[in-house]
Amino acid sequence: MAAKRPIRATRRTTDNTSNFARAKAIATGRKEGGRLTASERHELPEKDFALPGRRYPVENASHARNALARISANGTSEEKAEVRKAVHRKYPGIGES
């Protein structure tokens, strides 16, 4: 007969960043993950967008970084300059190399 191995209790690990994100989402009333719903996007003021036509929202640092990444891949040189200017106006430390 084979000897039974003792069952070892394992410690659960918690992901503090996801707990923080959940708490922040609850406190701000936003969905977890940072995605804007259509109604949230429509509620943002014009000044929270980098380009006319309510393009590239920059209402928080995460969206500002995303705007820089998207415009560098898809924008014209004029649009890139305008988005960089809008992001640096609101978040001076983002995107400086």
KOLGU-4560 file (N, C-alpha, C; in nm, 3 decimals, padded with zeros to 5 digits):
<recs>
<n_xx: 00.085 n_yy: -00.117 n_zz: 00.000 ca_xx: 00.000 ca_yy: 00.000 ca_zz: 00.000 c_xx: 00.090 c_yy: 00.124 c_zz: 00.000 mol: A seq: 1 type: MET>
<n_xx: 00.055 n_yy: 00.220 n_zz: -00.083 ca_xx: 00.134 ca_yy: 00.342 ca_zz: -00.096 c_xx: 00.107 c_yy: 00.435 c_zz: 00.021 mol: A seq: 2 type: ALA>
<n_xx: 00.212 n_yy: 00.501 n_zz: 00.063 ca_xx: 00.199 ca_yy: 00.596 ca_zz: 00.173 c_xx: 00.131 c_yy: 00.723 c_zz: 00.123 mol: A seq: 3 type: ALA>
<n_xx: 00.043 n_yy: 00.773 n_zz: 00.200 ca_xx: -00.027 ca_yy: 00.897 ca_zz: 00.163 c_xx: 00.061 c_yy: 01.016 c_zz: 00.196 mol: A seq: 4 type: LYS>
<n_xx: 00.066 n_yy: 01.107 n_zz: 00.101 ca_xx: 00.141 ca_yy: 01.229 ca_zz: 00.125 c_xx: 00.053 c_yy: 01.327 c_zz: 00.201 mol: A seq: 5 type: ARG>
<n_xx: 00.113 n_yy: 01.401 n_zz: 00.292 ca_xx: 00.032 ca_yy: 01.500 ca_zz: 00.365 c_xx: -00.011 c_yy: 01.612 c_zz: 00.271 mol: A seq: 6 type: PRO>
<n_xx: -00.129 n_yy: 01.659 n_zz: 00.291 ca_xx: -00.180 ca_yy: 01.771 ca_zz: 00.211 c_xx: -00.119 c_yy: 01.898 c_zz: 00.267 mol: A seq: 7 type: ILE>
<n_xx: -00.057 n_yy: 01.971 n_zz: 00.178 ca_xx: 00.010 ca_yy: 02.094 ca_zz: 00.219 c_xx: -00.082 c_yy: 02.213 c_zz: 00.191 mol: A seq: 8 type: ARG>
<n_xx: -00.099 n_yy: 02.295 n_zz: 00.288 ca_xx: -00.182 ca_yy: 02.414 ca_zz: 00.270 c_xx: -00.105 c_yy: 02.514 c_zz: 00.184 mol: A seq: 9 type: ALA>
<n_xx: -00.170 n_yy: 02.564 n_zz: 00.084 ca_xx: -00.106 ca_yy: 02.663 ca_zz: -00.002 c_xx: -00.157 c_yy: 02.801 c_zz: 00.034 mol: A seq: 10 type: THR>
<n_xx: -00.069 n_yy: 02.894 n_zz: 00.022 ca_xx: -00.106 ca_yy: 03.032 ca_zz: 00.052 c_xx: -00.162 c_yy: 03.096 c_zz: -00.073 mol: A seq: 11 type: ARG>
<n_xx: -00.275 n_yy: 03.157 n_zz: -00.059 ca_xx: -00.334 ca_yy: 03.228 ca_zz: -00.172 c_xx: -00.261 c_yy: 03.358 c_zz: -00.194 mol: A seq: 12 type: ARG>
<n_xx: -00.230 n_yy: 03.384 n_zz: -00.316 ca_xx: -00.168 ca_yy: 03.513 ca_zz: -00.347 c_xx: -00.276 c_yy: 03.606 c_zz: -00.397 mol: A seq: 13 type: THR>
<n_xx: -00.264 n_yy: 03.730 n_zz: -00.361 ca_xx: -00.361 ca_yy: 03.828 ca_zz: -00.409 c_xx: -00.289 c_yy: 03.926 c_zz: -00.500 mol: A seq: 14 type: THR>
<n_xx: -00.358 n_yy: 03.969 n_zz: -00.597 ca_xx: -00.304 ca_yy: 04.066 ca_zz: -00.690 c_xx: -00.347 c_yy: 04.205 c_zz: -00.643 mol: A seq: 15 type: ASP>
<n_xx: -00.257 n_yy: 04.274 n_zz: -00.577 ca_xx: -00.291 ca_yy: 04.404 ca_zz: -00.519 c_xx: -00.331 c_yy: 04.506 c_zz: -00.625 mol: A seq: 16 type: ASN>
<n_xx: -00.272 n_yy: 04.498 n_zz: -00.744 ca_xx: -00.306 ca_yy: 04.597 ca_zz: -00.846 c_xx: -00.450 c_yy: 04.579 c_zz: -00.892 mol: A seq: 17 type: THR>
<n_xx: -00.494 n_yy: 04.456 n_zz: -00.906 ca_xx: -00.632 ca_yy: 04.440 ca_zz: -00.951 c_xx: -00.729 c_yy: 04.480 c_zz: -00.839 mol: A seq: 18 type: SER>
<n_xx: -00.692 n_yy: 04.453 n_zz: -00.713 ca_xx: -00.777 ca_yy: 04.498 ca_zz: -00.604 c_xx: -00.783 c_yy: 04.650 c_zz: -00.600 mol: A seq: 19 type: ASN>
<n_xx: -00.669 n_yy: 04.714 n_zz: -00.625 ca_xx: -00.666 ca_yy: 04.859 ca_zz: -00.629 c_xx: -00.753 c_yy: 04.911 c_zz: -00.744 mol: A seq: 20 type: PHE>
<n_xx: -00.742 n_yy: 04.846 n_zz: -00.860 ca_xx: -00.821 ca_yy: 04.888 ca_zz: -00.975 c_xx: -00.970 c_yy: 04.872 c_zz: -00.947 mol: A seq: 21 type: ALA>
<n_xx: -01.006 n_yy: 04.763 n_zz: -00.881 ca_xx: -01.148 ca_yy: 04.743 ca_zz: -00.847 c_xx: -01.198 c_yy: 04.850 c_zz: -00.751 mol: A seq: 22 type: ARG>
<n_xx: -01.116 n_yy: 04.880 n_zz: -00.649 ca_xx: -01.156 ca_yy: 04.982 ca_zz: -00.552 c_xx: -01.169 c_yy: 05.118 c_zz: -00.618 mol: A seq: 23 type: ALA>
<n_xx: -01.075 n_yy: 05.150 n_zz: -00.707 ca_xx: -01.081 ca_yy: 05.277 ca_zz: -00.777 c_xx: -01.205 c_yy: 05.285 c_zz: -00.867 mol: A seq: 24 type: LYS>
<n_xx: -01.235 n_yy: 05.174 n_zz: -00.934 ca_xx: -01.353 ca_yy: 05.170 ca_zz: -01.021 c_xx: -01.481 c_yy: 05.191 c_zz: -00.941 mol: A seq: 25 type: ALA>
<n_xx: -01.486 n_yy: 05.130 n_zz: -00.823 ca_xx: -01.605 ca_yy: 05.146 ca_zz: -00.738 c_xx: -01.614 c_yy: 05.290 c_zz: -00.689 mol: A seq: 26 type: ILE>
<n_xx: -01.501 n_yy: 05.347 n_zz: -00.647 ca_xx: -01.501 ca_yy: 05.483 ca_zz: -00.594 c_xx: -01.538 c_yy: 05.587 c_zz: -00.699 mol: A seq: 27 type: ALA>
<n_xx: -01.491 n_yy: 05.567 n_zz: -00.822 ca_xx: -01.518 ca_yy: 05.665 ca_zz: -00.926 c_xx: -01.645 c_yy: 05.637 c_zz: -01.004 mol: A seq: 28 type: THR>
<n_xx: -01.702 n_yy: 05.518 n_zz: -00.982 ca_xx: -01.823 ca_yy: 05.482 ca_zz: -01.054 c_xx: -01.797 c_yy: 05.437 c_zz: -01.197 mol: A seq: 29 type: GLY>
<n_xx: -01.669 n_yy: 05.412 n_zz: -01.231 ca_xx: -01.634 ca_yy: 05.369 ca_zz: -01.366 c_xx: -01.615 c_yy: 05.220 c_zz: -01.370 mol: A seq: 30 type: ARG>
<n_xx: -01.628 n_yy: 05.165 n_zz: -01.487 ca_xx: -01.604 ca_yy: 05.023 ca_zz: -01.505 c_xx: -01.457 c_yy: 04.993 c_zz: -01.484 mol: A seq: 31 type: LYS>
<n_xx: -01.431 n_yy: 04.871 n_zz: -01.442 ca_xx: -01.293 ca_yy: 04.826 ca_zz: -01.426 c_xx: -01.230 c_yy: 04.813 c_zz: -01.565 mol: A seq: 32 type: GLU>
<n_xx: -01.103 n_yy: 04.845 n_zz: -01.576 ca_xx: -01.034 ca_yy: 04.829 ca_zz: -01.704 c_xx: -01.010 c_yy: 04.960 c_zz: -01.776 mol: A seq: 33 type: GLY>
<n_xx: -01.071 n_yy: 05.069 n_zz: -01.734 ca_xx: -01.042 ca_yy: 05.198 ca_zz: -01.792 c_xx: -01.114 c_yy: 05.228 c_zz: -01.922 mol: A seq: 34 type: GLY>
<n_xx: -01.202 n_yy: 05.142 n_zz: -01.967 ca_xx: -01.272 ca_yy: 05.169 ca_zz: -02.091 c_xx: -01.385 c_yy: 05.267 c_zz: -02.068 mol: A seq: 35 type: ARG>
<n_xx: -01.401 n_yy: 05.356 n_zz: -02.163 ca_xx: -01.510 ca_yy: 05.453 ca_zz: -02.156 c_xx: -01.633 c_yy: 05.395 c_zz: -02.224 mol: A seq: 36 type: LEU>
<n_xx: -01.746 n_yy: 05.409 n_zz: -02.160 ca_xx: -01.870 ca_yy: 05.373 ca_zz: -02.228 c_xx: -01.909 c_yy: 05.491 c_zz: -02.317 mol: A seq: 37 type: THR>
<n_xx: -02.002 n_yy: 05.469 n_zz: -02.405 ca_xx: -02.046 ca_yy: 05.577 ca_zz: -02.494 c_xx: -02.102 c_yy: 05.693 c_zz: -02.415 mol: A seq: 38 type: ALA>
<n_xx: -02.180 n_yy: 05.663 n_zz: -02.311 ca_xx: -02.238 ca_yy: 05.772 ca_zz: -02.232 c_xx: -02.131 c_yy: 05.848 c_zz: -02.154 mol: A seq: 39 type: SER>
<n_xx: -02.029 n_yy: 05.778 n_zz: -02.102 ca_xx: -01.921 ca_yy: 05.846 ca_zz: -02.032 c_xx: -01.843 c_yy: 05.934 c_zz: -02.128 mol: A seq: 40 type: GLU>
<n_xx: -01.820 n_yy: 05.885 n_zz: -02.248 ca_xx: -01.746 ca_yy: 05.963 ca_zz: -02.348 c_xx: -01.823 c_yy: 06.089 c_zz: -02.386 mol: A seq: 41 type: ARG>
<n_xx: -01.955 n_yy: 06.077 n_zz: -02.401 ca_xx: -02.037 ca_yy: 06.194 ca_zz: -02.437 c_xx: -02.043 c_yy: 06.297 c_zz: -02.325 mol: A seq: 42 type: HIS>
<n_xx: -02.024 n_yy: 06.252 n_zz: -02.200 ca_xx: -02.027 ca_yy: 06.344 ca_zz: -02.087 c_xx: -01.896 c_yy: 06.422 c_zz: -02.070 mol: A seq: 43 type: GLU>
<n_xx: -01.788 n_yy: 06.375 n_zz: -02.132 ca_xx: -01.660 ca_yy: 06.445 ca_zz: -02.119 c_xx: -01.665 c_yy: 06.580 c_zz: -02.190 mol: A seq: 44 type: LEU>
<n_xx: -01.604 n_yy: 06.682 n_zz: -02.129 ca_xx: -01.600 ca_yy: 06.813 ca_zz: -02.195 c_xx: -01.504 c_yy: 06.811 c_zz: -02.315 mol: A seq: 45 type: PRO>
<n_xx: -01.521 n_yy: 06.903 n_zz: -02.406 ca_xx: -01.435 ca_yy: 06.913 ca_zz: -02.526 c_xx: -01.287 c_yy: 06.922 c_zz: -02.491 mol: A seq: 46 type: GLU>
<n_xx: -01.256 n_yy: 06.987 n_zz: -02.379 ca_xx: -01.115 ca_yy: 07.005 ca_zz: -02.342 c_xx: -01.046 c_yy: 06.874 c_zz: -02.307 mol: A seq: 47 type: LYS>
<n_xx: -01.122 n_yy: 06.768 n_zz: -02.284 ca_xx: -01.063 ca_yy: 06.638 ca_zz: -02.252 c_xx: -01.034 c_yy: 06.553 c_zz: -02.376 mol: A seq: 48 type: ASP>
<n_xx: -01.040 n_yy: 06.614 n_zz: -02.494 ca_xx: -01.006 ca_yy: 06.545 ca_zz: -02.618 c_xx: -00.890 c_yy: 06.618 c_zz: -02.684 mol: A seq: 49 type: PHE>
<n_xx: -00.800 n_yy: 06.540 n_zz: -02.745 ca_xx: -00.680 ca_yy: 06.600 ca_zz: -02.804 c_xx: -00.705 c_yy: 06.661 c_zz: -02.941 mol: A seq: 50 type: ALA>
<n_xx: -00.801 n_yy: 06.608 n_zz: -03.015 ca_xx: -00.828 ca_yy: 06.659 ca_zz: -03.149 c_xx: -00.974 c_yy: 06.699 c_zz: -03.163 mol: A seq: 51 type: LEU>
<n_xx: -01.004 n_yy: 06.789 n_zz: -03.255 ca_xx: -01.143 ca_yy: 06.826 ca_zz: -03.280 c_xx: -01.223 c_yy: 06.703 c_zz: -03.323 mol: A seq: 52 type: PRO>
<n_xx: -01.352 n_yy: 06.712 n_zz: -03.307 ca_xx: -01.437 ca_yy: 06.599 ca_zz: -03.341 c_xx: -01.439 c_yy: 06.495 c_zz: -03.230 mol: A seq: 53 type: GLY>
<n_xx: -01.397 n_yy: 06.537 n_zz: -03.109 ca_xx: -01.396 ca_yy: 06.451 ca_zz: -02.991 c_xx: -01.313 c_yy: 06.325 c_zz: -03.015 mol: A seq: 54 type: ARG>
<n_xx: -01.195 n_yy: 06.345 n_zz: -03.076 ca_xx: -01.105 ca_yy: 06.233 ca_zz: -03.103 c_xx: -00.994 c_yy: 06.230 c_zz: -02.999 mol: A seq: 55 type: ARG>
<n_xx: -00.951 n_yy: 06.112 n_zz: -02.964 ca_xx: -00.843 ca_yy: 06.087 ca_zz: -02.870 c_xx: -00.869 c_yy: 06.150 c_zz: -02.732 mol: A seq: 56 type: TYR>
<n_xx: -00.950 n_yy: 06.083 n_zz: -02.651 ca_xx: -00.975 ca_yy: 06.136 ca_zz: -02.516 c_xx: -00.849 c_yy: 06.130 c_zz: -02.431 mol: A seq: 57 type: PRO>
<n_xx: -00.824 n_yy: 06.236 n_zz: -02.356 ca_xx: -00.707 ca_yy: 06.244 ca_zz: -02.267 c_xx: -00.751 c_yy: 06.287 c_zz: -02.127 mol: A seq: 58 type: VAL>
<n_xx: -00.862 n_yy: 06.232 n_zz: -02.078 ca_xx: -00.914 ca_yy: 06.275 ca_zz: -01.948 c_xx: -00.834 c_yy: 06.219 c_zz: -01.832 mol: A seq: 59 type: GLU>
<n_xx: -00.755 n_yy: 06.115 n_zz: -01.854 ca_xx: -00.665 ca_yy: 06.066 ca_zz: -01.749 c_xx: -00.532 c_yy: 06.025 c_zz: -01.812 mol: A seq: 60 type: ASN>
<n_xx: -00.435 n_yy: 05.995 n_zz: -01.729 ca_xx: -00.300 ca_yy: 05.965 ca_zz: -01.778 c_xx: -00.298 c_yy: 05.841 c_zz: -01.867 mol: A seq: 61 type: ALA>
<n_xx: -00.376 n_yy: 05.742 n_zz: -01.834 ca_xx: -00.380 ca_yy: 05.620 ca_zz: -01.913 c_xx: -00.429 c_yy: 05.648 c_zz: -02.055 mol: A seq: 62 type: SER>
<n_xx: -00.536 n_yy: 05.725 n_zz: -02.065 ca_xx: -00.589 ca_yy: 05.758 ca_zz: -02.198 c_xx: -00.494 c_yy: 05.851 c_zz: -02.273 mol: A seq: 63 type: HIS>
<n_xx: -00.423 n_yy: 05.936 n_zz: -02.201 ca_xx: -00.325 ca_yy: 06.024 ca_zz: -02.266 c_xx: -00.212 c_yy: 05.943 c_zz: -02.328 mol: A seq: 64 type: ALA>
<n_xx: -00.161 n_yy: 05.843 n_zz: -02.255 ca_xx: -00.056 ca_yy: 05.756 ca_zz: -02.310 c_xx: -00.108 c_yy: 05.680 c_zz: -02.431 mol: A seq: 65 type: ARG>
<n_xx: -00.231 n_yy: 05.633 n_zz: -02.421 ca_xx: -00.292 ca_yy: 05.560 ca_zz: -02.532 c_xx: -00.309 c_yy: 05.651 c_zz: -02.653 mol: A seq: 66 type: ASN>
<n_xx: -00.347 n_yy: 05.775 n_zz: -02.633 ca_xx: -00.362 ca_yy: 05.869 ca_zz: -02.744 c_xx: -00.229 c_yy: 05.889 c_zz: -02.815 mol: A seq: 67 type: ALA>
<n_xx: -00.121 n_yy: 05.902 n_zz: -02.738 ca_xx: 00.011 ca_yy: 05.918 ca_zz: -02.799 c_xx: 00.050 c_yy: 05.794 c_zz: -02.880 mol: A seq: 68 type: LEU>
<n_xx: 00.021 n_yy: 05.678 n_zz: -02.827 ca_xx: 00.055 ca_yy: 05.553 ca_zz: -02.898 c_xx: -00.027 c_yy: 05.540 c_zz: -03.027 mol: A seq: 69 type: ALA>
<n_xx: -00.156 n_yy: 05.568 n_zz: -03.019 ca_xx: -00.242 ca_yy: 05.552 ca_zz: -03.137 c_xx: -00.208 c_yy: 05.655 c_zz: -03.246 mol: A seq: 70 type: ARG>
<n_xx: -00.182 n_yy: 05.777 n_zz: -03.205 ca_xx: -00.155 ca_yy: 05.881 ca_zz: -03.305 c_xx: -00.019 c_yy: 05.857 c_zz: -03.370 mol: A seq: 71 type: ILE>
<n_xx: 00.077 n_yy: 05.802 n_zz: -03.297 ca_xx: 00.208 ca_yy: 05.777 ca_zz: -03.357 c_xx: 00.198 c_yy: 05.668 c_zz: -03.463 mol: A seq: 72 type: SER>
<n_xx: 00.103 n_yy: 05.578 n_zz: -03.450 ca_xx: 00.086 ca_yy: 05.471 ca_zz: -03.548 c_xx: -00.004 c_yy: 05.512 c_zz: -03.664 mol: A seq: 73 type: ALA>
<n_xx: -00.099 n_yy: 05.601 n_zz: -03.640 ca_xx: -00.203 ca_yy: 05.626 ca_zz: -03.739 c_xx: -00.222 c_yy: 05.770 c_zz: -03.783 mol: A seq: 74 type: ASN>
<n_xx: -00.153 n_yy: 05.863 n_zz: -03.722 ca_xx: -00.183 ca_yy: 06.002 ca_zz: -03.750 c_xx: -00.088 c_yy: 06.070 c_zz: -03.847 mol: A seq: 75 type: GLY>
<n_xx: -00.134 n_yy: 06.182 n_zz: -03.900 ca_xx: -00.048 ca_yy: 06.266 ca_zz: -03.984 c_xx: 00.048 c_yy: 06.343 c_zz: -03.894 mol: A seq: 76 type: THR>
<n_xx: 00.146 n_yy: 06.406 n_zz: -03.951 ca_xx: 00.243 ca_yy: 06.480 ca_zz: -03.869 c_xx: 00.176 c_yy: 06.596 c_zz: -03.797 mol: A seq: 77 type: SER>
<n_xx: 00.076 n_yy: 06.659 n_zz: -03.859 ca_xx: 00.004 ca_yy: 06.769 ca_zz: -03.794 c_xx: -00.078 c_yy: 06.718 c_zz: -03.676 mol: A seq: 78 type: GLU>
<n_xx: -00.144 n_yy: 06.604 n_zz: -03.695 ca_xx: -00.222 ca_yy: 06.546 ca_zz: -03.586 c_xx: -00.132 c_yy: 06.502 c_zz: -03.471 mol: A seq: 79 type: GLU>
<n_xx: -00.018 n_yy: 06.444 n_zz: -03.505 ca_xx: 00.077 ca_yy: 06.402 ca_zz: -03.401 c_xx: 00.120 c_yy: 06.521 c_zz: -03.315 mol: A seq: 80 type: LYS>
<n_xx: 00.153 n_yy: 06.631 n_zz: -03.382 ca_xx: 00.196 ca_yy: 06.751 ca_zz: -03.308 c_xx: 00.085 c_yy: 06.804 c_zz: -03.219 mol: A seq: 81 type: ALA>
<n_xx: -00.037 n_yy: 06.804 n_zz: -03.269 ca_xx: -00.150 ca_yy: 06.855 ca_zz: -03.192 c_xx: -00.181 c_yy: 06.767 c_zz: -03.071 mol: A seq: 82 type: GLU>
<n_xx: -00.174 n_yy: 06.634 n_zz: -03.090 ca_xx: -00.201 ca_yy: 06.543 ca_zz: -02.979 c_xx: -00.090 c_yy: 06.555 c_zz: -02.874 mol: A seq: 83 type: VAL>
<n_xx: 00.035 n_yy: 06.559 n_zz: -02.918 ca_xx: 00.146 ca_yy: 06.575 ca_zz: -02.823 c_xx: 00.129 c_yy: 06.703 c_zz: -02.741 mol: A seq: 84 type: ARG>
<n_xx: 00.091 n_yy: 06.810 n_zz: -02.809 ca_xx: 00.072 ca_yy: 06.938 ca_zz: -02.742 c_xx: -00.038 c_yy: 06.929 c_zz: -02.637 mol: A seq: 85 type: LYS>
<n_xx: -00.151 n_yy: 06.866 n_zz: -02.673 ca_xx: -00.263 ca_yy: 06.852 ca_zz: -02.580 c_xx: -00.225 c_yy: 06.765 c_zz: -02.460 mol: A seq: 86 type: ALA>
<n_xx: -00.153 n_yy: 06.657 n_zz: -02.485 ca_xx: -00.113 ca_yy: 06.567 ca_zz: -02.376 c_xx: -00.014 c_yy: 06.637 c_zz: -02.284 mol: A seq: 87 type: VAL>
<n_xx: 00.085 n_yy: 06.705 n_zz: -02.341 ca_xx: 00.186 ca_yy: 06.772 ca_zz: -02.258 c_xx: 00.129 c_yy: 06.891 c_zz: -02.182 mol: A seq: 88 type: HIS>
<n_xx: 00.024 n_yy: 06.952 n_zz: -02.235 ca_xx: -00.042 ca_yy: 07.062 ca_zz: -02.165 c_xx: -00.108 c_yy: 07.010 c_zz: -02.036 mol: A seq: 89 type: ARG>
<n_xx: -00.170 n_yy: 06.893 n_zz: -02.047 ca_xx: -00.242 ca_yy: 06.838 ca_zz: -01.935 c_xx: -00.153 c_yy: 06.751 c_zz: -01.844 mol: A seq: 90 type: LYS>
<n_xx: -00.060 n_yy: 06.677 n_zz: -01.905 ca_xx: 00.030 ca_yy: 06.587 ca_zz: -01.831 c_xx: 00.173 c_yy: 06.612 c_zz: -01.879 mol: A seq: 91 type: TYR>
<n_xx: 00.242 n_yy: 06.708 n_zz: -01.820 ca_xx: 00.375 ca_yy: 06.747 ca_zz: -01.869 c_xx: 00.479 c_yy: 06.636 c_zz: -01.870 mol: A seq: 92 type: PRO>
<n_xx: 00.469 n_yy: 06.538 n_zz: -01.783 ca_xx: 00.571 ca_yy: 06.434 ca_zz: -01.775 c_xx: 00.551 c_yy: 06.317 c_zz: -01.867 mol: A seq: 93 type: GLY>
<n_xx: 00.439 n_yy: 06.308 n_zz: -01.935 ca_xx: 00.410 ca_yy: 06.192 ca_zz: -02.018 c_xx: 00.471 c_yy: 06.211 c_zz: -02.158 mol: A seq: 94 type: ILE>
<n_xx: 00.540 n_yy: 06.108 n_zz: -02.204 ca_xx: 00.590 ca_yy: 06.104 ca_zz: -02.341 c_xx: 00.715 c_yy: 06.181 c_zz: -02.367 mol: A seq: 95 type: GLY>
<n_xx: 00.776 n_yy: 06.237 n_zz: -02.265 ca_xx: 00.901 ca_yy: 06.309 ca_zz: -02.286 c_xx: 01.016 c_yy: 06.210 c_zz: -02.288 mol: A seq: 96 type: GLU>
<n_xx: 01.097 n_yy: 06.217 n_zz: -02.391 ca_xx: 01.211 ca_yy: 06.126 ca_zz: -02.400 c_xx: 01.340 c_yy: 06.202 c_zz: -02.406 mol: A seq: 97 type: SER>
</recs>
